[in-house]
């Protein structure tokens, strides 16, 4: 299948009667050409164009050796109207394609468009579209699907568009590249291959040319869906000026009928057995059209010659202006060179000044590791410059240090990166004595294959680091011992405390009979309350030791935060009444569920509420829950004593008490906030304090979005419910 790309005016003419069609075409085109303004004339441009040896009817070689064919003649016509001086060079397709890619040619007249070629070529507007086909011998099994191609030896023309297409297919392993399309069909006729993949039109024309030599080769029934080929002129990637001229010329030859004439000459339709009157009329109209066209072109040519003179004068003026700009640019570049030289001299002076204040040793090595320069401001090398220059590292340093340094030089040269190494050297110390010193060397590669080494004595630094490591080990051991002691003591104290609490509770409840005096019941309650307080302290200490040891973990389960807050507020009602404080709850109407450790959440909520009630006298504690955003926020705000910035900075440190003077004896240990801080961190949340002395404190306990549990259906109740307790 082949498709001709033409202007829509041609297709619209086909609907007119034959006589009117021919006359209208001639007169319309002549009128259009006569009204065209003279285009700007450009001086002739010489270009080199390649043509294939044998690709009929698009490119072939005449008996006199002159290239011809549809695409060759079309390119000549475009070159003529665009004032291009074309020289053709004939060669095999693979050779001329390589020459275009590498710049030995400027254009090719007939190139199939494909993504691989678009990487190094630019294409004109396509003027031919052809579809691919599979050719087989008639006696062979028919090829119905592309899967059938997997078992065949398939010939293609080397580097042709069919070759580019076939390389991308699953059956590409059976490809055989032939130097020409004719040779591919000869191999198929001889039985050397099983099939040929080629554009259908070119394949049919080659078969017609071969005649009996082609045997019984026929197109297969398989349709190659992805093998739709568009052909165009091609230039090297980025040659926009030449591509613009070729596109402009194509537009002209399509409009003036040249393209249609070449198409009819090289790609004729089958004969119909005679010349009807309509055809004769078309020929007469074509003659009239040619006459009018020649007259218009002669007028156009005359105007172009006048425009050439004007253009050349303008070109001289442009060149003069370009020379002026070039002279100005050269002057700017000269001034910039002077500035660069000045900057280089300043940089050299800065480098020399820098060398004077750097206490380190500097050595310059050649590619073989010899010392070629040395900078030793304080005599730290313990050898003279003359003893170093020209000698290799192995000749100067002891074997272990030399091996380390030589290896660093090699790595720097291979990787191109700075290498850092350390080594120990015995150096003179005292009278006839030596001491071992540690040196650090940074080795930077140089462009000539050598290296620059900067060497520093790091003995004192390494000694300090060793002392710090030993001190850290001592501190870690002491901390571990403290943790073990606290854990052991806490466990040892809990056993007798549980007994004290249990027996005092029995006495308080008078389970085995009345105690008699009311004082006994009061003493029993005091013992019970003190035991509870001491057990709480011990539990806090145990949790702190677990946190420090990294052993406090989460037992996650769904927790109704709203119900939990209401329960803790009820527990603290008696304490609030004693302080004259009102607890106000501002909670959603429905449950607020989170995935968390229930025990830890209870302790966090109780600690925050208890602190607020404890430090608020005759005031208000407001507890609110906000689950309207992704995160869940528990806020406790009081109107109590408040805290200063310094107190806020230390809040959360174990055993720190911001108001030890306000709280009653035994009512706090300074561990509550520290535990809340660590527990909310385990949940991935945050704890924030806002406070001002005398105006109260606001605490925000924030659980992250991933802890939130959305009720079934995704609908939540946000209607607030306020309760004063």
C-alpha positions in Angstrom: 0.0 0.0 0.0 1.3 3.4 -0.8 -0.2 6.8 0.0 0.6 10.1 -1.6 0.7 13.2 0.7 -0.8 16.1 -1.3 -2.7 19.3 -0.6 -6.5 19.0 0.0 -7.1 21.2 -3.1 -6.2 18.2 -5.4 -8.8 15.9 -3.7 -11.5 18.6 -4.0 -10.8 19.0 -7.8 -11.6 15.3 -8.3 -15.2 16.1 -7.6 -15.5 18.6 -10.5 -16.3 17.6 -14.1 -13.1 16.7 -16.1 -13.1 19.8 -18.4 -13.8 22.3 -15.6 -11.3 20.6 -13.4 -8.4 20.9 -15.7 -9.1 24.5 -16.7 -9.8 25.7 -13.2 -6.6 24.1 -12.0 -4.5 25.8 -14.6 -6.0 29.2 -14.3 -6.1 29.1 -10.5 -2.5 28.1 -10.1 -1.3 30.7 -12.6 -3.2 33.4 -10.8 -1.8 32.3 -7.5 1.8 32.4 -8.8 1.4 35.8 -10.5 0.2 37.3 -7.2 3.0 35.8 -5.1 5.5 38.4 -3.8 9.1 37.8 -4.8 10.7 35.6 -2.1 13.9 36.7 -0.5 16.7 35.4 -2.7 19.6 33.5 -1.1 22.9 32.9 -2.6 23.4 29.4 -3.9 24.3 26.8 -1.3 26.4 23.8 -2.3 25.2 20.5 -0.6 26.3 16.9 -0.9 23.5 14.4 -1.4 23.7 10.6 -1.4 21.7 8.2 -3.6 21.3 4.4 -3.4 22.6 2.1 -6.0 19.4 0.0 -6.5 16.1 0.9 -4.7 13.6 1.2 -7.6 11.6 3.2 -8.3 12.9 5.7 -5.7 16.6 5.5 -6.3 18.6 3.8 -9.1 21.4 4.4 -11.5 20.9 5.2 -15.2 23.0 3.5 -17.9 25.2 6.7 -18.1 25.9 6.4 -14.4 23.6 9.3 -13.4 21.4 8.8 -10.3 17.7 9.0 -11.0 14.4 7.8 -9.6 11.3 9.4 -7.9 13.1 10.6 -4.8 16.2 11.8 -6.7 14.2 13.8 -9.2 12.0 15.2 -6.4 15.1 16.4 -4.5 16.5 18.0 -7.7 13.2 19.8 -8.2 13.2 21.1 -4.6 16.9 22.1 -4.9 16.1 24.1 -8.1 13.3 26.2 -6.6 15.3 26.8 -3.4 18.6 27.7 -5.2 20.6 24.8 -3.9 23.7 23.5 -5.8 23.4 19.7 -5.5 26.1 17.1 -6.1 25.0 13.5 -5.9 27.2 10.6 -4.8 26.0 7.1 -5.4 26.8 4.2 -3.0 25.3 1.3 -1.0 22.6 2.3 1.4 24.6 1.4 4.6 27.6 3.5 3.3 25.6 6.6 2.4 23.6 6.5 5.7 26.9 6.3 7.7 28.3 9.2 5.6 25.3 11.4 6.4 25.5 10.5 10.1 29.3 11.3 10.2 29.0 14.6 8.2 30.4 13.5 4.9 27.0 14.1 3.3 24.5 16.8 3.9 21.2 15.1 3.0 19.5 11.9 1.7 16.5 12.0 -0.6 14.5 9.0 0.6 14.8 7.9 4.2 12.3 5.9 6.3 11.3 7.7 9.6 11.9 5.6 12.7 12.8 6.4 16.4 16.3 5.0 16.1 17.2 7.3 13.2 15.5 10.3 14.8 18.4 10.2 17.4 20.9 11.4 14.8 18.7 12.7 11.8 16.1 15.4 11.3 13.3 14.7 8.7 11.3 16.9 6.3 7.6 16.6 6.0 6.9 13.0 4.9 5.7 12.6 1.3 5.3 8.8 0.9 3.7 6.3 3.3 4.2 2.6 2.6 3.3 -0.6 4.6 5.5 -3.5 5.1 5.0 -7.1 3.9 6.4 -10.6 4.3 7.4 -12.3 1.0 7.7 -16.1 0.8 7.9 -18.8 -1.9 4.5 -20.0 -3.1 5.1 -23.6 -2.2 6.1 -22.8 1.4 3.7 -22.8 4.3 1.7 -19.6 4.6 2.9 -17.1 7.3 -0.3 -16.2 9.2 1.0 -14.7 12.4 4.3 -13.1 13.6 4.8 -16.1 15.8 5.4 -18.1 12.6 8.3 -15.8 11.8 10.2 -17.0 14.9 11.2 -20.3 13.2 12.3 -18.7 9.8 15.5 -17.3 8.4 14.4 -13.8 7.3 16.3 -11.6 4.8 16.2 -7.8 5.0 18.2 -5.0 3.3 21.1 -4.0 5.6 20.3 -0.8 7.6 17.1 -0.3 5.6 13.9 0.8 7.5 12.7 -2.8 7.4 16.0 -3.8 9.1 15.4 -1.2 11.8 11.9 -2.5 12.3 12.9 -6.1 12.4 15.6 -5.5 15.1 12.9 -4.6 17.6 10.8 -7.7 17.1 10.8 -11.0 19.0 11.8 -12.9 15.8 14.9 -10.8 15.2 17.3 -13.7 16.0 16.7 -15.2 12.5 17.6 -12.0 10.5 20.0 -12.2 7.5 21.2 -8.7 6.3 21.7 -8.5 2.5 23.5 -5.6 0.8 20.5 -4.7 -1.4 16.8 -5.6 -1.6 17.3 -7.3 -5.0 20.0 -9.6 -3.4 17.6 -10.4 -0.5 15.0 -11.6 -3.1 17.6 -13.6 -5.0 18.5 -15.4 -1.8 14.8 -16.2 -1.2 14.4 -17.5 -4.7 17.5 -19.7 -4.2 16.2 -21.2 -1.0 19.0 -19.6 1.2 16.4 -17.9 3.4 12.7 -18.6 4.2 11.3 -15.1 3.8 12.0 -11.4 3.0 10.6 -8.5 5.0 10.4 -5.3 3.0 8.1 -2.4 2.1 5.3 -3.9 -0.1 5.7 -1.4 -3.0 9.4 -1.8 -3.3 9.2 -5.5 -3.0 6.6 -5.8 -5.8 8.7 -3.6 -8.0 11.9 -5.7 -7.4 9.9 -8.9 -8.2 8.7 -7.3 -11.4 12.3 -6.3 -12.3 13.7 -9.8 -11.6 11.0 -11.5 -13.6 11.6 -15.2 -14.0 14.6 -15.1 -11.7 12.2 -14.4 -8.8 10.5 -17.7 -9.3 7.2 -18.1 -7.5 7.7 -15.5 -4.7 4.4 -14.0 -3.4 3.4 -11.7 -0.5 2.2 -13.7 2.6 -1.2 -13.1 4.1 0.4 -11.7 7.3 -0.1 -8.0 7.9 2.7 -6.4 9.9 0.7 -3.9 12.0 3.6 -1.9 13.3 5.3 -1.7 10.0 3.8 1.5 8.5 6.7 3.5 6.9 6.8 7.2 6.3 9.5 8.5 3.9 11.0 11.9 3.8 14.2 13.9 3.1 16.8 13.6 5.9 19.5 15.9 7.1 22.0 15.7 10.0 20.6 16.4 13.5 20.5 20.1 14.1 20.9 21.3 10.4 17.7 23.4 10.8 18.6 25.9 8.0 18.8 23.2 5.3 15.7 21.4 6.7 13.7 24.6 6.4 14.8 25.1 2.7 13.8 21.5 1.9 10.4 21.9 3.5 9.8 25.1 1.7 10.8 23.6 -1.6 8.5 20.6 -1.0 5.6 23.0 -0.5 6.4 24.7 -3.8 6.8 21.6 -5.9 3.6 20.2 -4.5 1.7 23.4 -5.3 3.0 23.8 -8.8 2.3 20.2 -9.9 5.9 19.0 -10.1 5.3 16.5 -7.4 2.3 15.0 -9.1 4.1 14.8 -12.4 7.0 12.9 -10.9 4.6 10.6 -9.1 2.8 9.8 -12.4 6.1 9.2 -14.1 7.8 6.9 -11.5 4.8 5.4 -9.8 2.2 5.0 -12.6 -1.3 3.5 -12.2 -2.2 0.4 -14.3 -3.1 1.2 -18.0 -6.7 1.4 -18.9 -6.4 0.5 -22.6 -6.7 4.0 -24.2 -6.6 7.7 -23.8 -10.1 9.1 -23.1 -11.0 12.7 -24.1 -10.8 13.8 -20.6 -7.1 12.9 -20.5 -6.5 14.8 -23.8 -8.2 17.8 -22.2 -5.9 17.4 -19.2 -2.9 17.4 -21.4 -4.0 20.6 -23.2 -4.7 22.2 -19.8 -1.3 21.1 -18.6 0.4 22.7 -21.6 -1.5 26.0 -20.9 -0.5 25.6 -17.2 3.2 25.1 -18.2 3.1 28.2 -20.4 1.6 30.4 -17.7 4.0 28.9 -15.2 7.1 29.6 -17.3 5.9 33.2 -17.8 5.4 33.6 -14.1 8.7 32.1 -13.2 10.6 34.4 -15.7 9.0 37.4 -14.0 9.8 35.9 -10.6 13.4 35.2 -11.7 13.9 38.8 -12.8 12.7 40.1 -9.4 15.0 37.6 -7.7 18.1 38.9 -9.5 17.3 42.4 -8.3 16.8 41.1 -4.9 20.2 39.3 -5.0 21.9 42.6 -5.5 20.1 44.2 -2.7 20.7 41.1 -0.5 24.5 41.2 -1.2 24.7 44.9 -0.3 22.8 44.1 2.9 25.1 41.2 3.5 28.2 43.4 3.2 26.7 45.9 5.7 25.9 43.0 8.0 29.5 41.6 7.7 30.9 45.1 8.5 28.7 45.3 11.6 29.7 41.8 12.6 33.4 42.8 12.3 32.8 45.8 14.5 31.1 43.5 17.1 33.9 41.0 16.8 36.5 43.7 17.5 34.6 44.9 20.5 34.3 41.3 21.7 38.0 40.7 21.3 38.7 43.8 23.3 36.4 42.6 26.1 38.1 39.2 26.0 41.5 40.9 26.2 40.4 42.9 29.2 38.9 39.7 30.8 42.2 38.0 30.2 44.0 40.8 32.0 41.6 40.5 34.9 42.1 36.7 35.0 45.8 37.2 35.1 45.5 39.7 38.0 43.2 37.3 39.9 45.7 34.5 39.3 48.5 36.6 40.7 46.4 37.5 43.7 45.5 33.9 44.2 49.1 32.9 44.1 50.0 35.5 46.6 47.2 34.3 48.9 48.4 30.7 48.5 51.9 31.8 49.5 50.6 33.6 52.5 48.5 30.6 53.5 51.5 28.4 53.3 53.3 30.7 55.8 50.6 30.1 58.5 49.8 26.4 58.0 51.8 24.3 60.4 51.5 21.1 58.4 54.1 19.4 56.3 53.5 19.4 52.5 55.1 17.1 50.0 54.8 16.9 46.2 55.2 13.5 44.6 55.7 12.5 41.0 53.9 9.6 39.3 56.5 7.2 40.6 56.3 8.3 44.2 59.5 10.4 44.3 59.6 13.6 46.4 59.8 16.6 43.9 59.0 19.4 46.4 58.7 19.9 50.2 57.4 22.5 52.5 58.5 22.1 56.2 57.9 25.3 58.1 59.0 24.0 61.5 61.4 21.3 60.7 58.9 18.6 61.7 60.2 16.2 59.0 63.4 15.8 60.9 65.3 15.5 57.5 66.5 18.3 55.2 64.9 19.2 51.9 68.0 18.1 50.1 67.8 14.6 51.7 64.2 14.2 50.4 64.1 15.5 46.8 64.5 12.8 44.2 64.1 9.9 46.6 61.2 7.5 46.7 58.9 7.0 49.7 60.4 3.6 50.4 63.8 5.1 50.7 62.8 7.7 53.3 60.1 6.2 55.5 60.2 2.9 57.5 58.7 -0.1 55.7 55.2 -0.1 57.5 54.7 3.7 57.0 56.1 3.5 53.4 53.7 0.7 52.5 50.7 2.7 53.8 51.8 5.9 52.0 52.5 4.2 48.7 49.1 2.5 48.7 47.4 5.8 49.3 49.3 7.3 46.4 48.1 4.5 44.1 44.5 4.7 45.3 44.4 8.5 44.8 45.8 8.1 41.2 43.3 5.3 40.3 40.1 6.8 42.0 40.9 10.5 41.6 39.7 11.0 45.2 41.5 12.3 48.2 42.9 9.5 50.4 43.4 9.8 54.2 45.8 7.4 56.0 47.5 7.3 59.4 50.9 5.8 60.3 53.3 5.8 63.3 56.9 7.0 63.0 59.8 6.9 65.5 61.1 10.4 65.9 64.1 11.8 67.9 63.1 12.7 71.6 65.5 13.9 74.2 69.1 13.1 74.3 69.8 10.0 72.1 66.2 8.8 72.5 63.2 8.2 70.2 59.4 8.4 70.7 56.7 7.1 68.5 54.4 9.7 67.0 51.2 9.3 65.0 50.8 11.2 61.7 47.8 11.7 59.5 48.4 12.2 55.7 45.8 13.5 53.2 46.9 12.5 49.6 45.3 14.4 46.7 45.8 13.4 43.1 47.4 15.8 40.6 46.7 16.1 36.8 50.3 14.9 36.0 49.8 11.6 37.7 51.6 12.7 40.9 50.1 13.7 44.2 50.1 16.3 46.9 50.4 15.1 50.5 49.6 17.2 53.6 50.9 15.6 56.8 50.0 16.5 60.3 51.1 15.2 63.7 47.9 13.9 65.4 49.6 12.2 68.4 48.0 14.6 71.0 44.6 14.4 69.3 44.6 10.6 69.3 45.7 10.6 73.0 42.8 12.9 73.8 40.4 10.6 71.9 41.6 7.6 73.8 41.1 9.3 77.1 37.6 10.4 76.1 36.8 6.8 75.0 38.0 5.5 78.4 36.0 8.1 80.2 32.9 7.3 78.2 33.3 3.6 79.1 33.6 4.5 82.8 30.5 6.6 82.6 28.6 3.9 80.7 29.7 1.3 83.3 28.5 3.6 86.1 25.2 4.3 84.4 24.7 0.5 83.9 25.5 -0.2 87.5 23.1 2.5 88.7 20.4 1.1 86.5 21.0 -2.4 87.8 21.0 -1.1 91.4 17.7 0.8 91.0 16.0 -2.1 89.3 17.2 -4.6 92.0 16.2 -2.3 94.8 12.9 -1.5 93.3 12.1 -5.2 92.9 13.3 -5.9 96.5 11.1 -3.1 97.9 7.9 -4.0 96.1 7.5 -7.3 98.0 7.3 -5.9 101.5 5.3 -2.9 100.2 2.6 -5.1 98.8 2.3 -6.8 102.2 2.1 -3.4 104.0 -0.6 -2.2 101.6 -2.5 -5.4 101.8 -2.5 -5.6 105.6 -3.3 -1.9 106.0 -6.2 -2.3 103.6 -7.5 -5.2 105.8 -7.3 -3.0 108.9 -8.9 -0.1 107.2 -11.8 -2.2 106.0 -12.0 -4.0 109.4 -12.4 -7.3 107.6 -11.7 -9.4 110.8 -13.6 -7.2 113.3 -13.7 -3.6 114.6 -10.4 -2.0 115.6 -12.0 -0.1 118.5 -10.6 3.4 118.4 -11.2 5.6 115.4 -7.5 6.6 115.5 -6.5 3.0 114.5 -8.6 3.4 111.4 -6.9 6.7 110.6 -3.5 5.2 111.2 -4.3 2.3 108.9 -5.5 4.7 106.1 -2.3 6.7 106.5 -0.2 3.5 106.2 -2.2 2.4 103.2 -1.9 5.8 101.4 1.8 6.0 102.1 2.4 2.5 100.9 0.4 3.3 97.7 2.5 6.5 97.2 5.8 4.6 97.7 4.7 1.8 95.3 3.9 4.4 92.7 7.3 5.9 93.1 8.9 2.4 92.8 6.9 1.7 89.6 8.0 5.1 88.2 11.7 4.2 89.0 11.3 0.8 87.4 9.8 2.4 84.2 12.7 5.0 84.1 15.2 2.1 84.3 13.4 0.3 81.6 13.4 3.4 79.4 17.1 3.9 79.9 17.8 0.3 79.1 15.5 0.4 76.0 13.3 -2.3 77.4 10.0 -0.4 77.7 7.7 -1.7 75.0 4.1 -1.2 73.8 1.2 -3.6 74.2 -1.1 -2.1 71.6 -4.9 -2.4 71.7 -7.9 -0.2 70.9 -8.3 2.5 73.7 -11.3 4.8 74.1 -9.5 8.0 75.0 -12.7 9.8 75.9 -13.9 7.2 78.4 -10.4 7.0 79.9 -10.3 10.8 80.4 -13.7 10.8 82.1 -12.6 8.0 84.4 -9.4 9.7 85.5 -11.3 13.0 86.0 -13.7 11.2 88.4 -10.7 9.7 90.3 -9.3 13.3 90.9 -12.6 14.8 91.9 -11.9 14.5 95.6 -8.4 16.2 95.3 -10.0 19.0 93.2 -12.7 19.6 95.8 -10.0 19.9 98.5 -8.2 22.5 96.4 -11.4 24.4 95.5 -10.8 23.5 91.8 -13.4 22.8 89.2 -12.6 20.1 86.5 -14.3 21.0 83.2 -14.5 18.3 80.5 -15.0 19.5 76.9 -15.2 16.2 75.0 -16.8 14.9 71.8 -20.2 13.2 72.0 -19.0 9.9 70.7 -16.0 7.6 71.5 -12.5 8.7 70.5 -10.6 5.4 69.7 -6.8 5.1 69.3 -4.5 2.1 68.9 -2.1 2.4 71.9 -0.9 0.8 75.2 -3.8 1.1 77.5 -1.7 1.1 80.7 0.7 3.8 79.5 -2.1 6.0 78.2 -3.9 5.8 81.6 -0.6 6.8 83.4 0.0 9.7 80.9 -3.6 11.1 81.3 -3.5 10.6 85.1 -0.1 12.3 85.5 -1.1 15.4 83.4 -4.5 15.8 85.1 -3.1 15.2 88.6 -0.3 17.8 88.1 -2.9 20.4 86.8 -5.2 19.8 89.9 -2.3 19.7 92.3 -0.9 23.1 91.3 -4.3 24.9 90.9 -5.8 26.4 94.0 -9.4 27.8 93.7 -9.3 27.7 89.9 -10.3 25.7 86.8 -8.8 22.7 85.0 -10.2 22.2 81.5 -9.7 18.9 79.7 -10.5 18.7 76.0 -10.2 16.2 73.1 -9.8 17.3 69.5 -10.2 14.5 66.9 -11.3 16.7 64.0 -7.9 16.6 62.3 -5.8 13.6 61.4 -4.0 13.6 64.8 -5.8 13.2 68.1 -5.0 15.9 70.7 -5.6 15.7 74.4 -5.3 19.2 76.0 -5.1 19.9 79.8 -5.3 23.6 80.6 -5.2 25.0 84.2 -5.3 28.4 85.8 -2.7 27.5 88.4 0.7 28.9 89.3 2.3 28.5 85.9 6.0 28.1 85.0 8.9 30.3 83.8 10.9 29.7 80.6 13.7 28.3 82.6 11.4 25.9 84.4 9.9 24.8 81.0 13.4 24.2 79.6 14.1 21.6 82.4 10.6 20.1 82.5 10.8 16.4 81.6 14.1 15.7 83.2 14.0 12.8 85.7 13.5 14.0 89.3 13.1 17.6 88.3 10.3 19.5 90.2 9.3 22.9 89.0 7.3 23.7 92.2 8.7 21.6 95.0 7.9 24.5 97.4 4.3 24.6 96.4 3.5 20.9 96.5 2.9 19.2 99.8 5.6 16.9 101.1 5.3 13.4 99.5 3.1 14.6 96.7 5.6 14.4 93.9 9.0 12.9 92.8 9.7 14.7 89.5 9.3 11.5 87.5 5.7 11.9 86.2 6.4 14.3 83.3 9.6 12.5 82.4 7.6 9.3 82.0 4.9 11.0 80.0 7.5 12.4 77.6 9.1 9.0 77.0 5.8 7.1 76.7 4.3 9.5 74.1 7.6 9.3 72.2 7.2 5.5 72.1 3.7 6.0 70.6 5.3 8.3 67.9 3.5 11.4 69.4 4.5 14.7 70.9 4.2 16.5 74.2 4.1 20.3 74.3 3.8 22.8 77.2 2.7 26.4 77.2 3.0 28.3 80.4 3.3 31.7 82.1 4.0 32.4 85.8 0.8 33.2 87.6 -1.5 32.5 84.6 -1.5 28.7 84.4 -0.2 26.0 82.1 -1.5 24.3 79.0 -0.3 20.8 78.0 -0.9 19.2 74.6 -0.6 15.4 74.3 -0.7 14.6 70.6 -1.1 11.1 69.1 -0.1 10.7 65.5 -2.6 10.1 62.6 -1.6 6.4 62.3 -2.8 5.8 65.9 -6.3 7.0 65.2 -9.1 4.4 64.7 -11.9 5.5 62.5 -15.4 4.0 63.3 -17.0 1.7 60.7 -18.5 3.8 57.9 -16.0 6.6 58.4 -18.5 8.9 60.2 -17.5 10.4 63.5 -19.5 12.5 66.0 -17.8 15.8 66.6 -20.6 17.5 68.7 -18.8 18.8 71.8 -20.0 17.8 75.2 -19.1 20.1 78.1 -19.4 18.8 81.7 -18.2 20.5 85.0 -17.1 18.2 87.8 
